[in-house]
Structure formats: structure tokens, C-alpha cells
Amino acid sequence: MSLLKRLEAEKQSEIKVVEEKKEKQKDTYQDLVHLIHREVIKEMDAEFLKSVNMDGSQNEETIRQEIRRIAEAIMDKEAGVILRGERDRIIARVIDEVLGFGPINPLLEDDEVSEVMVNGPNQVYVEKKGKLQLTEVTFRDDEHVLHVIEKIISPLGRRVDESMPMVDARLPDGSRVNAIIPPLALNGPTITIRKFSSNPLQIEDLIRFGTLTPAMAKFLEACVKGRLNIVVSGGTGAGKTSTLNVLSSFIPGDERIITIEDAAELKLNQEHVVSLETRPPNIEGKGAITIRDLVRNALRMRPERIVVGECRGGEALDMLQAMNTGHDGSLTTGHANSPRDMIARLETMVLMAGMDLPVRAIREQIASAIDIIVQQSRLKDGSRKITHITEVVGMEGDVVVLQDIFVYEQTGMDNKGKVIGRHRATGIRPKCMEQLVASGMVLPPDIFES
């Protein structure tokens, strides 16, 4: 063997030894965290929790100090010499286990993370700046992941087991959670958390990110204030809810707004907002309240605006009928890859309502109800762009006529993988301008120039 090959082999051997040592240390720390966690729960259950005041006023800092005391005592007894920094790390993990959501707690506290995906105990991904990244976070085993799922859903009176292996829930801060367990999830219990932003995006943020231009923002603001019916369309993770939240912020503060969602994510700052949320069936499979039920009920609540988090079924028919019977200025989102696809999706959703309507009648309903479709996409570099602002003009024969007012043109990618492109006006003056002018909305005459 040559000297070069021998040196390379020795280097690889050293790397392997270091990695094995790291893995062994990691396992030791995991076992230690598990042991301390067990002892903390046992001791706090037996003695400490008795001291919690009847009104629940025992503060979190006191509990943290007690956990630290118990953990220090166990490490002195069980683990021998551990460096101060390592001790602090172990104690932090035990505190996360007791007070938070275990290993994923630091990810939930990281402002740069927008989504957390647990694919079984050994693989945890996050989304940062629109890109998926594998983290070093792991769980002990399937039971550990199930324990975290239980911790999330039990305060909500929900359960997950073999008879009900899927659940949607919400964290105290409003983050949306989906959990699915074996036998449906083959990799082990799986958790997906869409984080809720404590500071909702404003239109200035979307302009700064390049999601849209100031001209597009002015037009959309005029459309909302001028009471046009708007659908925000896009794929999963395209940023539809964030855009819907921004558009909702343009609704005047003196109007009564009813929001309807599966999991409450919209955060409106207006004074007169009533938020409604669906309810899943109970253990017997009864008592479910759907978005369709809530849309029907909202019509009896004297709404001036109805904002539906997402139309995905028969509620589309109720929504269209509401838009056509005086409840203008309504907003919603839907899953589709283009404005034309969104029209086709709405047709399908209306048919899901179980009404035996001719296709032409459905299209006429859509054409007269929807005014603007805002198409949003997540591009290859993770950036989110409004790719079309499209007006629904009316019917021509059996076809719903659409015209693009603004579009995004992608011209390529740079050497860093960033998408190159630009937003531009198509040069078409929207037909709805008459309605906007009648509502007192004045836009610069050059805003639609190509």
C-alpha cells in the first residue's frame, strides 16, 4: 500500500472513531435525560406539585429551579464528571421535556423556522427561508414521539390511537399541528407543525420580500376596500394564508368581519371580528361541525365581510351563493396551480355539495361571484411570489373568461440558485375599475401600463 493510501485509511479510521465516540456520548446523554425526566416527574408528583397553589399560581421560574435542583442531584450521583456546559445542556433538555414539547422545543422557539416536520423518531426536518433542512434533533423512540403528541392534544380534549390514528390540533401560540401514527405512518409517529407568526406580515413585508410590487399592492388594497370578492390560489406552503391575512388587514375597521377556519390562523387587528373554528367528531364519530356548517351559520350573523381560511369542499357553493346575494367583499383561499385551475377546482367543489346542477349554471355562479384571483407560488429557490393577479370578466359561451392584470415572468436562475424574474403589468385596464371608482377608490392612471 502506498504512503498516500495508508495516510488516507488512517484518517478515515480516526474520523470513524470520533463519530462512534460522539454517537456513544449522545446515547449516554439521551439515557441520562430520560432518567432525570423520570425522576423529576416522580419527585414533583409526589412532593413538589402538592405545593402548587389551588389557583395554579405556581410560576414557571420556580418549577425550572426545582427541576435544576433535582437534575443536579441525579447527575452528581449517577453521571460522575460532566462539564458545566454539558450539564446546562442536559438540564435545558429536561426542562423542555417537562414544560415544553421535548426535543423539538428549541425549533419551535427559533424565529427562522417556519415549519417543523418529525418523520418518526430519527428524522426531524425544518423549513427555513422556504428551504427544507435536516436537523440533528432526534427522539429516543416511537413512544417518545407519541408522548409529545399526547402533550399537544390532551389539553384540547383530543386523542390519538389505533381507532383514530390522525389528528389536527393547535399549540397554545396558534401553530397548526397534524399528527399521524402507525399503522398508517410506516416511519413511526409523524408530526407536522406549521408555526404561527406572533407578528403577522404586513403589505410592506411582502413588497420587501419581492412577493409583489407597490403597484400590485395598491391595486389589491383598492380591490378589498372596494368590496370585490377575492380568491387567493396556490399550492401547499405557497403562503396563501399569510397573503389572506395581509388582504384582510385592508378591510375598514368599522365593518363586522366573520372569519371561518379549520385551525384559527388569521390574526386581524380590526375591532369587530368574530372568529369561528370547525370541530372534529367526538369519540363516537358524532358532533362534527364543518366549514360548510359555519358558512351557513355566518350568514345569520349579519356579516359585512366573510373570510374563509380555505374552501376545499361543498362550502364553496354556500360561499358563492353568499357572494351573489349581497355579501360582497368576501375573501377565501383555495388549492390550485393557476387561476384557470382555480375555476375548475371551484366547479368540482360545488359538485361536492351534492347539488345536481348543470356545469353551465355552476360556471355562471362562479363568473358572477368571483372578481379577482390572486395566484401565489413557491419558486425553486424557496421564495414566494404572487405570479398572477387575474380578473374574472364573465362568461363567453360556456367558458369563464379570465384576463391577467399583473404577472410574474421568470427569466432564469443565477449561479447561487436564486430565481431571476420580474413582475409586470399586462397593459390591460381591469373591467372592475368602474366599480372601484364608484366606491371612491382612486388609482394612478399609469398603474396598469405595461
Secondary structure, DSSP 4 states (H G I P E B T S, - for coil): --HHHHHHHHHHHHHHHHHHHHHHHHHHHHHHHHHHHHHHHHHHHHTGGGGS-TT----HHHHHHHHHHHHHHHHHHHT----HHHHHHHHHHHHHHHHS-GGGHHHHH-TTEEEEEEESTT-EEEEETTEEEE-S---SSHHHHHHHHHHHHGGGT---BTTB-EEEEE-TT--EEEEE-TTT-TTS-EEEEEPPPSS---HHHHHHHTSS-HHHHHHHHHHHHTT--EEEEE-TTSSHHHHHHHHHTTS-TTS-EEEEESS-------SSEEEEE-B---TTS---B-HHHHHHHHTTS--SEEEES---STHHHHHHHHHHTT--S-EEEEE-SSHHHHHHHHHHHHHTTT----HHHHHHHHHHH--EEEEEEE-TTS-EEEEEEEEEEEEETTEEEEEEEEEEEEEEE-TTS-EEEEEEE-SPPPTTHHHHHHTT----TTTT--
